[in-house]
């Protein structure tokens, strides 16, 4: 497997821009469709198809593509090079990526004194109000945000190290 490049290299590549042809190369790593690639790159499928292979992607799309490539190479390493397992992992809703729809606005933040001290913390001050049912998301579903890439990498790291969440 290919070594993971440092983040500074990723930033430099994103600033230079990545060619549209690389989108197809990255998609082939896990058998992702054009619709899925457009979702990750925050583009329309039509906008993606409208670019020639020699055209350079925007900074944001280049960065997302490089983050996706990094995630896919890491996942191929974790899943022993088996792209079908990577694809299944990307499409499977995971409890670790669940979220709850807020039904009400959050209340005011309690004052620090009501949270207790290091010696005697007050647990209720930290708990969030009960939320409605949580909806599990697939790693692919959260890759439309940079934070989603971090969450997916975290889940992948837990799989790699055998940590049960």
N, C-alpha and C positions, 0 to 999 in steps of 0.2 A: 504494500500500500504506500501511497505517497505521504510524505511527512507534512504535518500541519505547519503552514507558514505563519510567521508572527503577525500580529494585528497591524503593525506599522506597514508591513508589506501590503496587506489588504487595503489599507487607507490609501497608499500610494497608487495602487492599481485602480481603485475606484475613482480617484481624482483624474487619472489619465483617461478613464472610460474603457469599457469593455465592449468588444464587438458583438453584434447581434448573433453572429454565428455561434458564439459560445453558449448562448441560451439553449440551443439544441443539444450541444455536448453535455451540458449539466443535466438537462432533462433526461437524457439517455442513461445517466448513472442509476436512476431509480424508476425509469419508465413513467415519468410525469408527462401529463398532457399539456398542450398549449394553453388550455383554460387554467390549469393549475399553475403553470409558470406565470401567466399574466396576473393571477391573483397574488402570487408571491412578489412579483416585480411592481405591483401596484399600477398596472397598466390594463388597458382593455385588450381583448384578444385581437380586435381589429388593429389597434395601435401596434401590437407586437408583430402581427402579420405584415403590416405596412412598412416595416423596416427591412432594408436589404441586409444580407449577411455581412457586408463590409461597413455598415453604419454603426456608429458608436452610441451606446446607451447613455442616458443621463447619469449624473453622479449618483442620484438616489437608486435608480434601477441597477446601476453597476455594483453599488455596495450590496444591495439585496442579493444579487446574483452570486457575488463572491461569498457572502455569508451562507447562502444555500449550498454552494459548492463545498464550502468548509464543513458544513453540517453533514452533507451526504457522504463526503470522504470519511469523516469520523464514524458515521453510522455503518458504512461499509466495513470499516476496521472492526467495529464492535460486533457486527453480525457476520464476521468471517468472509467478507466479500460477496455475500449472497444478496443480490439486488432485490430478489422477490421478498425477502424478509424485511429489507429496508422499506420497500414500498408498502408492505402490510403494516409496519410500525407507523409510517407516516400517515396512513389512512385510518388507523384505529383510534377511536375516542378513548382517552385516558383519564382516569379520575384525578391524576395529578394536575391536569390542565382544566379542571372543572371551574366554572364560575357560577355565581348566583346573580340573577337579575335583582337589582335593588328595587324594592317596592315603595320605599320612602326615602326621603332625604336624610343623610346622617345628621345626628344631633350635634350640639356643640362639644368641642373637645373639653374633657374634664380638666380642672386645674391640677397642676403637678402635685400639690400637697395631698390631693385625694387619692393619689396612686400609691401612697405609702412610702417606704424607704427601701434601701437595699436589704436591710435586715428583716423587714416585715412588709413585703409588697402586698398590695391589695389586688387579688386576682380579678375581681369583678370590673375593676377600672380598665383592664386590658381587653376584656371580651367584647366582641362585636355583637350587635343586636342580631337576633335570630333572623335568618334570611330564608327566602323561599327555596324551592328545590334547585339543586345544582345541576348544571348541564355539562357533561363531559365533552371535551373537544379533542380533535385529533391534532397531532403536531403540525400537520399541514395547514390546518385551519388557523393556527396562531401565527403563522409565518408571514402574515401581512403587516406585522409590526416588528421593529427591531427588538423590543422587549420579548416578543414571542420567540424570536431566535434564541434569546438567552434562556428562556424557559425550556425550550426543546433541547438545548444543549445540556441543561441541568438534568432533565429526565434521562437523556442518553448517558450521561456520566453515571447516574445511579444504576442504570442497567449494566454498564461496563464494570462497575465495582461491586455489583450484586447487592446494592442497598435497597431494601424494601421500604417503600414510603408508607 
